[in-house]
Amino acid sequence: MSEGTQYTSALLLCLLGSVAVTVLPKVLPLSFLHGDSLPSLLRHWLSFVPVAVMAALVGPDVLFYEGQFNISTSNLFLMVALPSLVVAWWSKNYFLTIVFGLSLVILARALGLY
């Protein structure tokens, strides 16, 4: 086997492995755990997963401002998150909430408030 073919084979194996570890964790639960076959208690518990994931992603960005833990009114993102929570609760729409929050950040910065 030539050196070029060896590198091509290694690259192909690496790509196939990357696809497998990316796709399998997403496909296997969907194919084996149909929503109607799960117990109602488990379905109810799993309904909180998207909220928990979103909180884990957004929480640090809201609570840490300019590299420090900041829960005062000088934290732009915290001040924007509070009315955005109201929009999220009222609309139950991620897209609308994100657009609203980003609009508030743009407006606050354009007006020189932060």
MMTF fields as JSON, N, C-alpha, C and O atoms, coordinates in Angstrom:
{
  "mmtfVersion": "1.0.0",
  "mmtfProducer": "UNKNOWN",
  "numBonds": 455,
  "numAtoms": 456,
  "numGroups": 114,
  "numChains": 1,
  "numModels": 1,
  "chainsPerModel": [1],
  "groupsPerChain": [114],
  "chainIdList": ["A"],
  "bondAtomList": [4, 2, 8, 6, 12, 10, 16, 14, 20, 18, 24, 22, 28, 26, 32, 30, 36, 34, 40, 38, 44, 42, 48, 46, 52, 50, 56, 54, 60, 58, 64, 62, 68, 66, 72, 70, 76, 74, 80, 78, 84, 82, 88, 86, 92, 90, 96, 94, 100, 98, 104, 102, 108, 106, 112, 110, 116, 114, 120, 118, 124, 122, 128, 126, 132, 130, 136, 134, 140, 138, 144, 142, 148, 146, 152, 150, 156, 154, 160, 158, 164, 162, 168, 166, 172, 170, 176, 174, 180, 178, 184, 182, 188, 186, 192, 190, 196, 194, 200, 198, 204, 202, 208, 206, 212, 210, 216, 214, 220, 218, 224, 222, 228, 226, 232, 230, 236, 234, 240, 238, 244, 242, 248, 246, 252, 250, 256, 254, 260, 258, 264, 262, 268, 266, 272, 270, 276, 274, 280, 278, 284, 282, 288, 286, 292, 290, 296, 294, 300, 298, 304, 302, 308, 306, 312, 310, 316, 314, 320, 318, 324, 322, 328, 326, 332, 330, 336, 334, 340, 338, 344, 342, 348, 346, 352, 350, 356, 354, 360, 358, 364, 362, 368, 366, 372, 370, 376, 374, 380, 378, 384, 382, 388, 386, 392, 390, 396, 394, 400, 398, 404, 402, 408, 406, 412, 410, 416, 414, 420, 418, 424, 422, 428, 426, 432, 430, 436, 434, 440, 438, 444, 442, 448, 446, 452, 450],
  "bondOrderList": [1, 1, 1, 1, 1, 1, 1, 1, 1, 1, 1, 1, 1, 1, 1, 1, 1, 1, 1, 1, 1, 1, 1, 1, 1, 1, 1, 1, 1, 1, 1, 1, 1, 1, 1, 1, 1, 1, 1, 1, 1, 1, 1, 1, 1, 1, 1, 1, 1, 1, 1, 1, 1, 1, 1, 1, 1, 1, 1, 1, 1, 1, 1, 1, 1, 1, 1, 1, 1, 1, 1, 1, 1, 1, 1, 1, 1, 1, 1, 1, 1, 1, 1, 1, 1, 1, 1, 1, 1, 1, 1, 1, 1, 1, 1, 1, 1, 1, 1, 1, 1, 1, 1, 1, 1, 1, 1, 1, 1, 1, 1, 1, 1],
  "groupList": [{"groupName": "MET", "atomNameList": ["N", "CA", "C", "O"], "elementList": ["N", "C", "C", "O"], "formalChargeList": [0, 0, 0, 0], "bondAtomList": [1, 0, 2, 1, 3, 2], "bondOrderList": [1, 1, 2], "singleLetterCode": "M", "chemCompType": "L-PEPTIDE LINKING"}, {"groupName": "SER", "atomNameList": ["N", "CA", "C", "O"], "elementList": ["N", "C", "C", "O"], "formalChargeList": [0, 0, 0, 0], "bondAtomList": [1, 0, 2, 1, 3, 2], "bondOrderList": [1, 1, 2], "singleLetterCode": "S", "chemCompType": "L-PEPTIDE LINKING"}, {"groupName": "GLU", "atomNameList": ["N", "CA", "C", "O"], "elementList": ["N", "C", "C", "O"], "formalChargeList": [0, 0, 0, 0], "bondAtomList": [1, 0, 2, 1, 3, 2], "bondOrderList": [1, 1, 2], "singleLetterCode": "E", "chemCompType": "L-PEPTIDE LINKING"}, {"groupName": "GLY", "atomNameList": ["N", "CA", "C", "O"], "elementList": ["N", "C", "C", "O"], "formalChargeList": [0, 0, 0, 0], "bondAtomList": [1, 0, 2, 1, 3, 2], "bondOrderList": [1, 1, 2], "singleLetterCode": "G", "chemCompType": "PEPTIDE LINKING"}, {"groupName": "THR", "atomNameList": ["N", "CA", "C", "O"], "elementList": ["N", "C", "C", "O"], "formalChargeList": [0, 0, 0, 0], "bondAtomList": [1, 0, 2, 1, 3, 2], "bondOrderList": [1, 1, 2], "singleLetterCode": "T", "chemCompType": "L-PEPTIDE LINKING"}, {"groupName": "GLN", "atomNameList": ["N", "CA", "C", "O"], "elementList": ["N", "C", "C", "O"], "formalChargeList": [0, 0, 0, 0], "bondAtomList": [1, 0, 2, 1, 3, 2], "bondOrderList": [1, 1, 2], "singleLetterCode": "Q", "chemCompType": "L-PEPTIDE LINKING"}, {"groupName": "TYR", "atomNameList": ["N", "CA", "C", "O"], "elementList": ["N", "C", "C", "O"], "formalChargeList": [0, 0, 0, 0], "bondAtomList": [1, 0, 2, 1, 3, 2], "bondOrderList": [1, 1, 2], "singleLetterCode": "Y", "chemCompType": "L-PEPTIDE LINKING"}, {"groupName": "ALA", "atomNameList": ["N", "CA", "C", "O"], "elementList": ["N", "C", "C", "O"], "formalChargeList": [0, 0, 0, 0], "bondAtomList": [1, 0, 2, 1, 3, 2], "bondOrderList": [1, 1, 2], "singleLetterCode": "A", "chemCompType": "L-PEPTIDE LINKING"}, {"groupName": "LEU", "atomNameList": ["N", "CA", "C", "O"], "elementList": ["N", "C", "C", "O"], "formalChargeList": [0, 0, 0, 0], "bondAtomList": [1, 0, 2, 1, 3, 2], "bondOrderList": [1, 1, 2], "singleLetterCode": "L", "chemCompType": "L-PEPTIDE LINKING"}, {"groupName": "CYS", "atomNameList": ["N", "CA", "C", "O"], "elementList": ["N", "C", "C", "O"], "formalChargeList": [0, 0, 0, 0], "bondAtomList": [1, 0, 2, 1, 3, 2], "bondOrderList": [1, 1, 2], "singleLetterCode": "C", "chemCompType": "L-PEPTIDE LINKING"}, {"groupName": "VAL", "atomNameList": ["N", "CA", "C", "O"], "elementList": ["N", "C", "C", "O"], "formalChargeList": [0, 0, 0, 0], "bondAtomList": [1, 0, 2, 1, 3, 2], "bondOrderList": [1, 1, 2], "singleLetterCode": "V", "chemCompType": "L-PEPTIDE LINKING"}, {"groupName": "PRO", "atomNameList": ["N", "CA", "C", "O"], "elementList": ["N", "C", "C", "O"], "formalChargeList": [0, 0, 0, 0], "bondAtomList": [1, 0, 2, 1, 3, 2], "bondOrderList": [1, 1, 2], "singleLetterCode": "P", "chemCompType": "L-PEPTIDE LINKING"}, {"groupName": "LYS", "atomNameList": ["N", "CA", "C", "O"], "elementList": ["N", "C", "C", "O"], "formalChargeList": [0, 0, 0, 0], "bondAtomList": [1, 0, 2, 1, 3, 2], "bondOrderList": [1, 1, 2], "singleLetterCode": "K", "chemCompType": "L-PEPTIDE LINKING"}, {"groupName": "PHE", "atomNameList": ["N", "CA", "C", "O"], "elementList": ["N", "C", "C", "O"], "formalChargeList": [0, 0, 0, 0], "bondAtomList": [1, 0, 2, 1, 3, 2], "bondOrderList": [1, 1, 2], "singleLetterCode": "F", "chemCompType": "L-PEPTIDE LINKING"}, {"groupName": "HIS", "atomNameList": ["N", "CA", "C", "O"], "elementList": ["N", "C", "C", "O"], "formalChargeList": [0, 0, 0, 0], "bondAtomList": [1, 0, 2, 1, 3, 2], "bondOrderList": [1, 1, 2], "singleLetterCode": "H", "chemCompType": "L-PEPTIDE LINKING"}, {"groupName": "ASP", "atomNameList": ["N", "CA", "C", "O"], "elementList": ["N", "C", "C", "O"], "formalChargeList": [0, 0, 0, 0], "bondAtomList": [1, 0, 2, 1, 3, 2], "bondOrderList": [1, 1, 2], "singleLetterCode": "D", "chemCompType": "L-PEPTIDE LINKING"}, {"groupName": "ARG", "atomNameList": ["N", "CA", "C", "O"], "elementList": ["N", "C", "C", "O"], "formalChargeList": [0, 0, 0, 0], "bondAtomList": [1, 0, 2, 1, 3, 2], "bondOrderList": [1, 1, 2], "singleLetterCode": "R", "chemCompType": "L-PEPTIDE LINKING"}, {"groupName": "TRP", "atomNameList": ["N", "CA", "C", "O"], "elementList": ["N", "C", "C", "O"], "formalChargeList": [0, 0, 0, 0], "bondAtomList": [1, 0, 2, 1, 3, 2], "bondOrderList": [1, 1, 2], "singleLetterCode": "W", "chemCompType": "L-PEPTIDE LINKING"}, {"groupName": "ASN", "atomNameList": ["N", "CA", "C", "O"], "elementList": ["N", "C", "C", "O"], "formalChargeList": [0, 0, 0, 0], "bondAtomList": [1, 0, 2, 1, 3, 2], "bondOrderList": [1, 1, 2], "singleLetterCode": "N", "chemCompType": "L-PEPTIDE LINKING"}, {"groupName": "ILE", "atomNameList": ["N", "CA", "C", "O"], "elementList": ["N", "C", "C", "O"], "formalChargeList": [0, 0, 0, 0], "bondAtomList": [1, 0, 2, 1, 3, 2], "bondOrderList": [1, 1, 2], "singleLetterCode": "I", "chemCompType": "L-PEPTIDE LINKING"}],
  "groupTypeList": [0, 1, 2, 3, 4, 5, 6, 4, 1, 7, 8, 8, 8, 9, 8, 8, 3, 1, 10, 7, 10, 4, 10, 8, 11, 12, 10, 8, 11, 8, 1, 13, 8, 14, 3, 15, 1, 8, 11, 1, 8, 8, 16, 14, 17, 8, 1, 13, 10, 11, 10, 7, 10, 0, 7, 7, 8, 10, 3, 11, 15, 10, 8, 13, 6, 2, 3, 5, 13, 18, 19, 1, 4, 1, 18, 8, 13, 8, 0, 10, 7, 8, 11, 1, 8, 10, 10, 7, 17, 17, 1, 12, 18, 6, 13, 8, 4, 19, 10, 13, 3, 8, 1, 8, 10, 19, 8, 7, 16, 7, 8, 3, 8, 6],
  "groupIdList": [1, 2, 3, 4, 5, 6, 7, 8, 9, 10, 11, 12, 13, 14, 15, 16, 17, 18, 19, 20, 21, 22, 23, 24, 25, 26, 27, 28, 29, 30, 31, 32, 33, 34, 35, 36, 37, 38, 39, 40, 41, 42, 43, 44, 45, 46, 47, 48, 49, 50, 51, 52, 53, 54, 55, 56, 57, 58, 59, 60, 61, 62, 63, 64, 65, 66, 67, 68, 69, 70, 71, 72, 73, 74, 75, 76, 77, 78, 79, 80, 81, 82, 83, 84, 85, 86, 87, 88, 89, 90, 91, 92, 93, 94, 95, 96, 97, 98, 99, 100, 101, 102, 103, 104, 105, 106, 107, 108, 109, 110, 111, 112, 113, 114],
  "secStructList": [7, 7, 2, 2, 2, 2, 2, 2, 2, 2, 2, 2, 2, 2, 2, 2, 2, 2, 2, 2, 2, 2, 2, 2, 2, 2, 2, 2, 2, 2, 2, 2, 7, 7, 4, 4, 4, 1, 7, 2, 2, 2, 2, 2, 2, 2, 6, 6, 2, 2, 2, 2, 2, 2, 2, 2, 2, 2, 2, 2, 2, 2, 2, 3, 3, 6, 6, 3, 3, 7, 7, 1, 6, 6, 7, 2, 2, 2, 2, 2, 2, 2, 2, 2, 2, 2, 2, 2, 2, 2, 2, 7, 7, 2, 2, 2, 2, 2, 2, 2, 2, 2, 2, 2, 2, 2, 2, 2, 2, 2, 6, 6, 7, 7],
  "xCoordList": [0.849, 0.0, 0.896, 1.823, 0.627, 1.457, 1.125, 0.099, 2.015, 1.854, 0.608, -0.096, 0.321, -0.862, -2.149, -3.111, -2.165, -3.337, -3.54, -4.676, -2.453, -2.533, -3.157, -4.008, -2.741, -3.317, -4.782, -5.595, -5.121, -6.508, -7.37, -8.479, -6.876, -7.628, -7.801, -8.877, -6.76, -6.845, -7.836, -8.6, -7.825, -8.761, -10.195, -11.102, -10.396, -11.729, -12.23, -13.392, -11.376, -11.76, -12.088, -13.029, -11.311, -11.56, -12.909, -13.672, -13.195, -14.476, -15.649, -16.661, -15.519, -16.59, -16.798, -17.933, -15.718, -15.835, -16.515, -17.334, -16.179, -16.813, -18.302, -19.111, -18.662, -20.083, -20.797, -21.901, -20.176, -20.804, -21.044, -22.132, -20.044, -20.221, -21.125, -21.609, -21.357, -22.269, -23.704, -24.628, -23.898, -25.236, -25.842, -27.022, -25.068, -25.631, -26.296, -27.384, -25.705, -26.402, -27.73, -28.583, -27.899, -29.145, -30.162, -31.361, -29.697, -30.596, -31.073, -32.252, -30.188, -30.57, -31.703, -32.653, -31.643, -32.77, -34.089, -35.146, -34.027, -35.252, -35.823, -37.041, -34.958, -35.454, -35.912, -36.783, -35.347, -35.723, -36.728, -37.466, -36.765, -37.655, -38.737, -38.644, -39.747, -40.872, -41.656, -41.787, -42.183, -42.894, -44.072, -44.359, -44.764, -45.94, -45.587, -46.434, -44.351, -43.969, -43.34, -43.072, -43.106, -42.505, -43.575, -44.696, -43.251, -44.2, -44.482, -43.617, -45.679, -46.071, -45.182, -44.896, -44.744, -43.86, -42.535, -42.035, -41.974, -40.719, -40.93, -40.08, -42.04, -42.335, -42.445, -41.949, -43.098, -43.23, -41.856, -41.565, -41.017, -39.677, -38.845, -38.13, -38.939, -38.169, -38.647, -37.9, -39.858, -40.355, -39.572, -39.601, -38.872, -38.09, -36.682, -35.982, -36.254, -34.888, -34.59, -33.545, -35.45, -35.113, -34.948, -34.069, -35.774, -35.67, -34.353, -33.686, -33.985, -32.742, -31.524, -30.569, -31.561, -30.445, -30.335, -29.234, -31.462, -31.438, -30.922, -30.149, -31.349, -30.882, -29.378, -28.679, -28.88, -27.443, -26.635, -25.505, -27.204, -26.504, -26.556, -25.569, -27.702, -27.902, -27.446, -26.954, -27.6, -27.297, -25.933, -25.861, -24.859, -23.534, -23.379, -22.726, -23.973, -23.863, -24.628, -24.258, -25.686, -26.485, -25.863, -25.842, -25.364, -24.879, -23.429, -23.02, -22.652, -21.256, -21.144, -21.332, -20.839, -20.756, -19.369, -18.903, -18.723, -17.368, -16.397, -15.531, -16.548, -15.626, -15.831, -15.036, -16.879, -17.11, -18.57, -19.459, -18.801, -20.165, -20.785, -20.257, -21.91, -22.492, -24.016, -24.586, -24.669, -26.129, -26.684, -27.714, -25.989, -26.437, -27.041, -27.054, -27.533, -28.129, -27.098, -27.468, -25.833, -24.793, -24.584, -23.828, -25.237, -25.136, -26.205, -27.38, -25.808, -26.727, -27.518, -28.735, -26.835, -27.512, -28.536, -29.565, -28.263, -29.245, -30.46, -31.597, -30.225, -31.334, -32.19, -33.396, -31.582, -32.324, -33.022, -34.105, -32.406, -32.98, -34.3, -35.19, -34.442, -35.66, -36.909, -37.873, -36.944, -38.125, -38.234, -39.333, -37.1, -37.142, -37.801, -38.472, -37.623, -38.313, -39.828, -40.562, -40.289, -41.725, -42.214, -43.272, -41.458, -41.828, -41.826, -42.719, -40.833, -40.761, -41.959, -42.552, -42.316, -43.45, -44.756, -45.613, -44.9, -46.133, -46.265, -47.335, -45.185, -45.269, -44.954, -45.449, -44.134, -43.666, -42.976, -43.107, -42.244, -41.608, -40.143, -39.845, -39.217, -37.788, -37.353, -36.631, -37.793, -37.358, -37.774, -36.957, -39.012, -39.494, -38.736, -38.405, -38.464, -37.727, -36.315, -35.841, -35.647, -34.282, -34.27, -33.42, -35.199, -35.274, -35.555, -34.954, -36.464, -36.78, -35.548, -35.225, -34.867, -33.68, -32.572, -31.967, -32.296, -31.261, -31.637, -30.777, -32.91, -33.361, -33.142, -32.74, -33.402, -33.173, -31.689, -31.336, -30.824, -29.381, -28.942, -28.193, -29.404, -29.046, -29.555, -28.831, -30.79, -31.364, -30.614, -30.327, -30.296, -29.572, -28.191, -27.748, -27.524, -26.194, -26.277, -25.422, -27.304, -27.466, -27.784, -27.334, -28.552, -28.893, -27.788, -27.892, -26.737, -25.613, -25.897, -25.234, -26.871, -27.204, -26.153, -25.933, -25.516, -24.497, -23.284, -22.306],
  "yCoordList": [-1.169, 0.0, 1.234, 1.328, 2.172, 3.372, 4.322, 4.187, 5.28, 6.226, 7.083, 7.357, 7.512, 8.332, 7.567, 8.118, 6.29, 5.455, 5.21, 5.151, 5.068, 4.847, 6.061, 5.904, 7.268, 8.488, 8.647, 9.082, 8.293, 8.375, 7.41, 7.759, 6.209, 5.225, 5.698, 5.541, 6.269, 6.766, 7.924, 8.017, 8.801, 9.923, 9.431, 9.935, 8.456, 7.89, 7.225, 7.396, 6.476, 5.86, 6.903, 6.737, 7.976, 9.058, 9.72, 10.0, 9.965, 10.571, 9.649, 10.102, 8.373, 7.414, 7.296, 7.195, 7.307, 7.27, 8.519, 8.44, 9.669, 10.92, 10.906, 11.351, 10.404, 10.306, 9.37, 9.669, 8.247, 7.268, 7.848, 7.689, 8.517, 9.043, 10.27, 10.655, 10.882, 12.021, 11.561, 12.065, 10.632, 10.222, 9.183, 9.273, 8.219, 7.123, 7.585, 7.099, 8.494, 8.923, 9.637, 9.729, 10.135, 10.815, 9.858, 9.989, 8.905, 8.007, 6.854, 6.501, 6.267, 5.108, 5.385, 4.604, 6.455, 6.696, 6.918, 6.491, 7.581, 7.809, 6.519, 6.35, 5.62, 4.393, 3.355, 2.54, 3.368, 2.373, 2.877, 2.083, 4.17, 4.717, 5.575, 6.802, 4.93, 5.663, 6.288, 5.69, 7.497, 8.231, 7.485, 7.624, 6.695, 5.995, 4.747, 4.221, 4.269, 3.07, 3.398, 2.495, 4.675, 5.068, 5.224, 5.632, 4.908, 5.155, 6.647, 7.471, 6.993, 8.399, 9.2, 10.367, 8.598, 9.302, 9.67, 10.78, 8.753, 9.016, 10.08, 10.956, 10.024, 11.047, 12.426, 13.414, 12.489, 13.76, 14.273, 15.46, 13.398, 13.781, 14.27, 15.266, 13.577, 13.959, 15.281, 15.921, 15.698, 16.97, 18.154, 19.235, 17.978, 19.057, 19.161, 20.135, 18.19, 18.18, 19.403, 20.021, 19.795, 20.979, 22.243, 23.06, 22.408, 23.583, 23.553, 24.578, 22.386, 22.266, 22.525, 23.174, 22.024, 22.243, 23.722, 24.272, 24.373, 25.799, 26.623, 27.563, 26.27, 26.99, 26.805, 27.749, 25.602, 25.354, 26.12, 26.529, 26.315, 27.056, 28.564, 29.264, 29.06, 30.504, 31.045, 32.171, 30.268, 30.728, 31.376, 32.501, 30.72, 31.344, 32.643, 33.573, 32.719, 33.947, 35.097, 36.258, 34.784, 35.834, 36.268, 37.459, 35.329, 35.642, 36.105, 36.758, 35.772, 36.216, 37.295, 37.022, 38.512, 39.65, 40.26, 40.554, 40.445, 40.982, 40.16, 40.713, 38.846, 37.939, 37.737, 37.041, 38.325, 38.18, 37.859, 38.24, 37.154, 36.904, 38.247, 38.966, 38.581, 39.904, 39.794, 39.502, 40.029, 40.007, 41.381, 41.491, 42.421, 43.79, 44.388, 43.755, 45.603, 46.278, 46.689, 47.113, 46.572, 46.879, 45.734, 45.884, 44.602, 43.443, 43.563, 43.293, 43.961, 44.14, 42.873, 42.924, 41.744, 40.507, 40.056, 39.48, 40.312, 39.996, 40.915, 40.464, 42.183, 43.131, 42.803, 43.05, 42.253, 41.846, 40.505, 40.268, 39.632, 38.297, 38.365, 37.549, 39.323, 39.394, 39.66, 38.904, 40.701, 40.843, 39.73, 39.392, 39.17, 38.057, 36.834, 36.079, 36.624, 35.521, 35.69, 34.715, 36.929, 37.196, 36.865, 36.258, 37.258, 36.954, 35.441, 34.914, 34.743, 33.284, 32.618, 31.702, 33.065, 32.478, 32.752, 31.874, 33.974, 34.364, 33.681, 33.17, 33.668, 33.162, 31.673, 31.014, 31.136, 29.74, 29.475, 28.399, 30.484, 30.416, 30.824, 31.976, 29.868, 30.16, 31.263, 32.184, 31.162, 32.12, 33.541, 34.46, 33.727, 35.051, 35.583, 36.768, 34.717, 35.124, 35.578, 36.592, 34.836, 35.189, 36.503, 37.358, 36.674, 37.917, 39.096, 40.16, 38.909, 39.968, 40.338, 41.516, 39.33, 39.586, 40.265, 41.219, 39.786, 40.419, 41.848, 42.728, 42.081, 43.434, 44.365, 45.515, 43.876, 44.698, 45.013, 46.127, 44.035, 44.268, 45.322, 46.239, 45.191, 46.15, 47.539, 48.525, 47.619, 48.905, 49.542, 50.738, 48.76, 49.291, 49.802, 50.845, 49.086, 49.528, 50.731, 51.616, 50.77, 51.904, 53.183, 54.269, 53.048, 54.212, 54.595, 55.604, 53.783, 54.075, 53.78, 54.327, 52.926, 52.598, 51.668, 51.701, 50.853, 49.913, 49.985, 49.277],
  "zCoordList": [0.0, 0.0, 0.0, 0.805, -0.891, -0.972, 0.174, 0.841, 0.383, 1.495, 1.307, 2.279, 0.085, -0.191, 0.064, 0.598, -0.32, -0.092, 1.393, 1.864, 2.133, 3.577, 4.267, 5.143, 3.88, 4.468, 4.089, 4.905, 2.846, 2.395, 3.196, 3.601, 3.426, 4.212, 5.653, 6.23, 6.233, 7.605, 7.694, 8.655, 6.703, 6.682, 6.532, 7.195, 5.669, 5.477, 6.755, 7.123, 7.431, 8.7, 9.757, 10.533, 9.782, 10.73, 10.447, 11.371, 9.185, 8.814, 9.151, 9.686, 8.844, 9.156, 10.665, 11.132, 11.416, 12.871, 13.408, 14.324, 12.843, 13.264, 12.958, 13.773, 11.803, 11.449, 12.416, 12.869, 12.731, 13.622, 15.011, 15.563, 15.584, 16.939, 16.968, 18.032, 15.821, 15.762, 15.521, 16.16, 14.627, 14.218, 15.158, 15.495, 15.578, 16.39, 17.688, 17.996, 18.462, 19.682, 19.404, 20.286, 18.193, 17.849, 17.244, 17.49, 16.463, 15.744, 16.625, 16.586, 17.41, 18.215, 19.204, 19.256, 19.983, 20.887, 20.142, 20.607, 18.993, 18.231, 17.663, 17.601, 17.254, 16.644, 17.67, 17.367, 18.867, 19.867, 20.891, 21.473, 21.116, 22.14, 21.5, 21.485, 20.98, 20.41, 21.549, 22.617, 21.329, 22.361, 22.94, 24.129, 22.136, 22.64, 23.446, 24.167, 23.334, 24.081, 25.438, 26.231, 25.704, 26.968, 28.039, 27.735, 29.28, 30.37, 30.502, 30.209, 30.938, 31.002, 31.952, 31.684, 33.05, 33.981, 33.302, 33.482, 32.532, 31.819, 30.747, 30.582, 30.015, 29.009, 29.657, 29.115, 30.823, 31.532, 31.964, 31.815, 32.493, 32.927, 31.735, 31.845, 30.605, 29.417, 28.822, 28.082, 29.124, 28.59, 29.151, 28.563, 30.274, 30.867, 30.297, 30.572, 29.516, 28.998, 28.128, 28.33, 27.164, 26.365, 27.211, 26.936, 28.222, 29.092, 29.862, 30.002, 30.357, 31.116, 30.23, 30.656, 29.018, 28.095, 27.752, 27.739, 27.474, 27.153, 28.337, 28.155, 29.536, 30.73, 30.914, 31.284, 30.661, 30.801, 29.758, 30.025, 28.581, 27.538, 27.764, 27.536, 28.21, 28.325, 29.677, 29.752, 30.737, 32.09, 32.262, 32.756, 31.878, 32.049, 31.267, 31.741, 30.071, 29.28, 29.909, 29.74, 30.63, 31.265, 32.588, 32.899, 33.359, 34.703, 34.758, 35.718, 33.736, 33.685, 32.616, 31.431, 33.032, 32.115, 32.239, 33.34, 31.113, 31.045, 31.892, 32.571, 31.846, 32.508, 33.989, 34.621, 34.579, 36.01, 36.281, 35.518, 37.377, 37.83, 38.205, 39.053, 37.57, 37.757, 37.704, 36.653, 38.841, 38.87, 39.236, 39.902, 38.794, 39.061, 37.789, 36.734, 37.91, 36.756, 35.713, 34.618, 36.027, 35.036, 34.046, 33.086, 34.262, 33.379, 32.296, 32.549, 31.11, 29.993, 29.706, 29.526, 29.662, 29.277, 30.322, 29.971, 31.581, 32.619, 32.491, 32.63, 32.231, 32.084, 30.859, 30.865, 29.821, 28.628, 28.86, 28.325, 29.653, 29.886, 30.646, 30.407, 31.554, 32.359, 31.51, 31.631, 30.654, 29.799, 28.751, 28.312, 28.358, 27.4, 28.013, 27.31, 29.314, 29.991, 29.923, 29.76, 30.047, 29.948, 28.536, 28.372, 27.53, 26.149, 25.927, 25.265, 26.472, 26.328, 26.99, 26.421, 28.173, 28.884, 28.138, 28.028, 27.63, 26.958, 25.599, 25.266, 24.81, 23.433, 23.306, 22.391, 24.216, 24.129, 22.781, 22.198, 22.309, 20.998, 21.14, 21.455, 20.904, 21.038, 20.074, 20.457, 18.834, 17.817, 18.186, 18.119, 18.567, 18.946, 20.158, 20.216, 21.115, 22.317, 21.965, 22.477, 21.1, 20.705, 19.938, 20.188, 19.009, 18.235, 19.167, 19.021, 20.122, 21.076, 21.91, 22.057, 22.452, 23.273, 22.494, 22.982, 21.283, 20.458, 20.102, 20.066, 19.84, 19.533, 20.723, 20.547, 21.921, 23.11, 23.306, 23.694, 23.039, 23.157, 22.141, 22.478, 20.908, 19.857, 20.231, 20.093, 20.699, 21.074, 22.24, 22.21, 23.256, 24.424, 24.017, 24.497, 23.154, 22.727, 21.793, 21.845, 20.936, 20.019, 20.796, 20.428, 21.86, 22.673, 23.663, 24.361, 23.715, 24.592, 26.051, 26.932, 26.322, 27.707, 28.328, 29.539, 27.511, 28.009, 27.128, 27.365]
}
